[in-house]
């Protein structure tokens, strides 16, 4: 009879933390793709005033940098908490800041779609 090695919950939690970090990276890369599309591709293809789209693209690029920085910070915070046997909750204030930035960028995108 083959016995299985006991597996503790911290292994699964660490793997979940890695998957979550990769989701932050994917979201950051998506924001960078939107930045390129809004800031360079749209003004290059359409006959529009460039600066509003370049400004929007810069906003999405800055958001991408914020996402990757926060994702790395969050990953490390969770790892540290796991090592100490603690829990590192997602801070409501950080969630609100990220949501507000996304909402402003979304609203600006919506506005540019109807102005141009």
Secondary structure, DSSP 8 states (H G I E B T S, - for coil): --------HHHHHHHHHHHHHHHHHHHHHHHHHHHHIIIIIHHHHS-S-HHHHHHHHHHHHHHHHHHHHHHHHHHHHHHHHHHTT------HHHHHHHHHHHHHHHHHHHHHHHH-
